[in-house]
């Protein structure tokens, strides 16, 4: 799921609730099923331009009110990156991991593998939860640098 879709879904949900539309009523009025609207609001599905125009019309707002700005997306990615760095760093601490850190795409599954080397110690663990999307959005190197800096700052 992309950060952009997630933020747009949140904006649509907020506008829907502010204008007191139920999900089912808004979906019907816009020519959707409730399930389709739900997936868009959760950021699980993208939305075609004509559907976005129909939603804005029913919600009596501009299309731009439903689309996140570049600054909002950048801030959300940075917040998610910081959160991923903190949680992965803590997990590495608990497992005895030391820098430097490598993060690579898991060729077996859909997630990533975090690898920490310290002396003779190698710690590897898969990341296949919400941090997978964060790593994809923020970039493997940015996450690895952040984790390495966090672990080194303790020394």
C-alpha positions as YAML, in Angstrom:
chain: A
units: angstrom
residues:
- id: 1
  name: UNK
  ca: [0.00, 0.00, 0.00]
- id: 2
  name: UNK
  ca: [1.42, 3.39, -0.86]
- id: 3
  name: UNK
  ca: [1.57, 6.29, 1.55]
- id: 4
  name: UNK
  ca: [-0.15, 8.46, -1.06]
- id: 5
  name: UNK
  ca: [-3.15, 6.09, -1.30]
- id: 6
  name: UNK
  ca: [-3.32, 5.77, 2.48]
- id: 7
  name: UNK
  ca: [-3.36, 9.55, 2.98]
- id: 8
  name: UNK
  ca: [-5.93, 10.05, 0.23]
- id: 9
  name: UNK
  ca: [-8.12, 7.41, 1.83]
- id: 10
  name: UNK
  ca: [-7.88, 9.20, 5.16]
- id: 11
  name: UNK
  ca: [-8.82, 12.51, 3.51]
- id: 12
  name: UNK
  ca: [-11.84, 10.92, 1.83]
- id: 13
  name: UNK
  ca: [-12.91, 9.32, 5.12]
- id: 14
  name: UNK
  ca: [-12.51, 12.61, 7.01]
- id: 15
  name: UNK
  ca: [-14.53, 14.52, 4.41]
- id: 16
  name: UNK
  ca: [-17.22, 11.82, 4.36]
- id: 17
  name: UNK
  ca: [-17.57, 11.94, 8.13]
- id: 18
  name: UNK
  ca: [-17.48, 15.74, 8.23]
- id: 19
  name: UNK
  ca: [-20.37, 15.87, 5.77]
- id: 20
  name: UNK
  ca: [-22.18, 13.10, 7.69]
- id: 21
  name: UNK
  ca: [-22.34, 10.57, 4.89]
- id: 22
  name: UNK
  ca: [-22.34, 6.91, 5.81]
- id: 23
  name: UNK
  ca: [-19.95, 4.80, 3.81]
- id: 24
  name: UNK
  ca: [-22.82, 2.91, 2.24]
- id: 25
  name: UNK
  ca: [-24.81, 6.03, 1.32]
- id: 26
  name: UNK
  ca: [-21.77, 7.76, -0.20]
- id: 27
  name: UNK
  ca: [-20.88, 4.64, -2.16]
- id: 28
  name: UNK
  ca: [-24.41, 4.35, -3.55]
- id: 29
  name: UNK
  ca: [-24.59, 8.04, -4.43]
- id: 30
  name: UNK
  ca: [-21.20, 7.84, -6.18]
- id: 31
  name: UNK
  ca: [-22.02, 4.65, -8.10]
- id: 32
  name: UNK
  ca: [-19.74, 2.35, -6.10]
- id: 33
  name: UNK
  ca: [-20.18, -0.61, -3.84]
- id: 34
  name: UNK
  ca: [-19.52, -0.07, -0.13]
- id: 35
  name: UNK
  ca: [-16.62, -2.54, -0.38]
- id: 36
  name: UNK
  ca: [-14.95, -0.53, -3.17]
- id: 37
  name: UNK
  ca: [-15.21, 2.68, -1.16]
- id: 38
  name: UNK
  ca: [-13.93, 0.90, 1.94]
- id: 39
  name: UNK
  ca: [-10.83, -0.33, 0.08]
- id: 40
  name: UNK
  ca: [-10.14, 3.21, -1.19]
- id: 41
  name: UNK
  ca: [-10.61, 4.70, 2.29]
- id: 42
  name: UNK
  ca: [-8.20, 2.11, 3.73]
- id: 43
  name: UNK
  ca: [-5.62, 2.90, 1.05]
- id: 44
  name: UNK
  ca: [-5.84, -0.61, -0.36]
- id: 45
  name: UNK
  ca: [-7.10, 0.44, -3.79]
- id: 46
  name: UNK
  ca: [-6.34, 3.32, -6.08]
- id: 47
  name: UNK
  ca: [-9.09, 5.46, -7.51]
- id: 48
  name: UNK
  ca: [-9.71, 6.44, -11.12]
- id: 49
  name: UNK
  ca: [-9.99, 10.14, -11.93]
- id: 50
  name: UNK
  ca: [-13.64, 9.92, -12.93]
- id: 51
  name: UNK
  ca: [-14.47, 8.22, -9.63]
- id: 52
  name: UNK
  ca: [-12.53, 10.87, -7.71]
- id: 53
  name: UNK
  ca: [-14.47, 13.59, -9.54]
- id: 54
  name: UNK
  ca: [-17.76, 11.88, -8.65]
- id: 55
  name: UNK
  ca: [-16.74, 11.64, -5.00]
- id: 56
  name: UNK
  ca: [-15.74, 15.31, -4.86]
- id: 57
  name: UNK
  ca: [-19.06, 16.25, -6.44]
- id: 58
  name: UNK
  ca: [-21.11, 14.26, -3.92]
- id: 59
  name: UNK
  ca: [-18.96, 15.49, -1.01]
- id: 60
  name: UNK
  ca: [-19.32, 19.08, -2.30]
- id: 61
  name: UNK
  ca: [-15.59, 19.80, -2.33]
- id: 62
  name: UNK
  ca: [-12.71, 20.31, -4.72]
- id: 63
  name: UNK
  ca: [-10.77, 17.27, -5.94]
- id: 64
  name: UNK
  ca: [-7.68, 18.89, -4.45]
- id: 65
  name: UNK
  ca: [-9.32, 18.63, -1.00]
- id: 66
  name: UNK
  ca: [-9.16, 14.84, -1.33]
- id: 67
  name: UNK
  ca: [-5.60, 14.55, -2.63]
- id: 68
  name: UNK
  ca: [-2.62, 14.72, -0.27]
- id: 69
  name: UNK
  ca: [0.03, 17.32, -0.99]
- id: 70
  name: UNK
  ca: [3.66, 16.45, -1.64]
- id: 71
  name: UNK
  ca: [4.55, 17.90, 1.78]
- id: 72
  name: UNK
  ca: [1.95, 15.67, 3.48]
- id: 73
  name: UNK
  ca: [3.29, 12.58, 1.71]
- id: 74
  name: UNK
  ca: [6.91, 13.48, 2.52]
- id: 75
  name: UNK
  ca: [6.03, 14.07, 6.19]
- id: 76
  name: UNK
  ca: [4.17, 10.76, 6.42]
- id: 77
  name: UNK
  ca: [7.06, 8.86, 4.80]
- id: 78
  name: UNK
  ca: [9.53, 10.50, 7.20]
- id: 79
  name: UNK
  ca: [7.33, 9.67, 10.18]
- id: 80
  name: UNK
  ca: [6.98, 6.08, 8.99]
- id: 81
  name: UNK
  ca: [10.74, 5.83, 8.36]
- id: 82
  name: UNK
  ca: [11.47, 7.09, 11.86]
- id: 83
  name: UNK
  ca: [9.00, 4.59, 13.31]
- id: 84
  name: UNK
  ca: [10.52, 1.73, 11.31]
- id: 85
  name: UNK
  ca: [14.03, 2.72, 12.41]
- id: 86
  name: UNK
  ca: [12.94, 2.76, 16.06]
- id: 87
  name: UNK
  ca: [11.10, -0.56, 16.02]
- id: 88
  name: UNK
  ca: [13.71, -2.44, 13.96]
- id: 89
  name: UNK
  ca: [16.53, -0.98, 16.07]
- id: 90
  name: UNK
  ca: [14.80, -2.16, 19.24]
- id: 91
  name: UNK
  ca: [14.30, -5.61, 17.76]
- id: 92
  name: UNK
  ca: [17.99, -5.74, 16.80]
- id: 93
  name: UNK
  ca: [18.99, -4.65, 20.32]
- id: 94
  name: UNK
  ca: [16.93, -7.48, 21.79]
- id: 95
  name: UNK
  ca: [18.57, -9.95, 19.40]
- id: 96
  name: UNK
  ca: [22.08, -8.65, 20.05]
- id: 97
  name: UNK
  ca: [22.49, -7.09, 16.60]
- id: 98
  name: UNK
  ca: [25.27, -4.60, 16.00]
- id: 99
  name: UNK
  ca: [26.03, -2.29, 13.07]
- id: 100
  name: UNK
  ca: [26.65, -2.14, 10.18]
- id: 101
  name: UNK
  ca: [23.17, -2.98, 8.96]
- id: 102
  name: UNK
  ca: [22.04, -4.34, 5.62]
- id: 103
  name: UNK
  ca: [18.45, -4.43, 4.45]
- id: 104
  name: UNK
  ca: [17.63, -6.37, 1.32]
- id: 105
  name: UNK
  ca: [14.52, -7.46, -0.53]
- id: 106
  name: UNK
  ca: [13.50, -10.94, 0.53]
- id: 107
  name: UNK
  ca: [13.61, -13.08, -2.60]
- id: 108
  name: UNK
  ca: [11.49, -15.79, -0.98]
- id: 109
  name: UNK
  ca: [8.65, -13.67, 0.40]
- id: 110
  name: UNK
  ca: [7.20, -10.24, -0.11]
- id: 111
  name: UNK
  ca: [9.10, -8.53, 2.70]
- id: 112
  name: UNK
  ca: [12.66, -7.59, 3.54]
- id: 113
  name: UNK
  ca: [15.49, -9.23, 5.44]
- id: 114
  name: UNK
  ca: [17.35, -7.14, 8.01]
- id: 115
  name: UNK
  ca: [20.91, -8.30, 8.64]
- id: 116
  name: UNK
  ca: [23.20, -7.03, 11.39]
- id: 117
  name: UNK
  ca: [26.84, -8.01, 11.74]
- id: 118
  name: UNK
  ca: [28.91, -7.49, 14.85]
- id: 119
  name: UNK
  ca: [32.13, -9.39, 15.38]
- id: 120
  name: UNK
  ca: [31.35, -13.04, 14.71]
- id: 121
  name: UNK
  ca: [27.68, -12.44, 15.36]
- id: 122
  name: UNK
  ca: [25.25, -12.28, 12.42]
- id: 123
  name: UNK
  ca: [21.60, -11.61, 13.10]
- id: 124
  name: UNK
  ca: [19.02, -11.97, 10.31]
- id: 125
  name: UNK
  ca: [15.31, -11.55, 10.60]
- id: 126
  name: UNK
  ca: [12.50, -11.06, 8.11]
- id: 127
  name: UNK
  ca: [10.35, -7.95, 8.10]
- id: 128
  name: UNK
  ca: [6.95, -8.75, 6.64]
- id: 129
  name: UNK
  ca: [4.58, -6.52, 8.59]
- id: 130
  name: UNK
  ca: [3.57, -2.87, 8.16]
- id: 131
  name: UNK
  ca: [7.28, -1.95, 8.13]
- id: 132
  name: UNK
  ca: [7.60, -3.63, 4.71]
- id: 133
  name: UNK
  ca: [5.65, -0.78, 3.09]
- id: 134
  name: UNK
  ca: [7.61, 1.76, 5.11]
- id: 135
  name: UNK
  ca: [10.92, 0.37, 3.91]
- id: 136
  name: UNK
  ca: [9.69, 0.37, 0.33]
- id: 137
  name: UNK
  ca: [8.47, 3.98, 0.58]
- id: 138
  name: UNK
  ca: [11.40, 5.44, 2.53]
- id: 139
  name: UNK
  ca: [14.14, 3.40, 0.89]
- id: 140
  name: UNK
  ca: [16.29, 0.56, 2.13]
- id: 141
  name: UNK
  ca: [19.43, 2.70, 2.48]
- id: 142
  name: UNK
  ca: [17.69, 5.44, 4.47]
- id: 143
  name: UNK
  ca: [16.32, 2.88, 6.92]
- id: 144
  name: UNK
  ca: [19.69, 1.10, 7.17]
- id: 145
  name: UNK
  ca: [21.55, 4.36, 7.83]
- id: 146
  name: UNK
  ca: [19.03, 5.37, 10.50]
- id: 147
  name: UNK
  ca: [19.26, 2.02, 12.27]
- id: 148
  name: UNK
  ca: [23.05, 2.02, 12.10]
- id: 149
  name: UNK
  ca: [23.21, 5.55, 13.53]
- id: 150
  name: UNK
  ca: [20.80, 4.61, 16.34]
- id: 151
  name: UNK
  ca: [22.83, 1.53, 17.29]
- id: 152
  name: UNK
  ca: [26.16, 3.39, 17.09]
- id: 153
  name: UNK
  ca: [24.88, 6.25, 19.24]
- id: 154
  name: UNK
  ca: [24.63, 3.82, 22.15]
- id: 155
  name: UNK
  ca: [28.34, 2.98, 22.06]
...
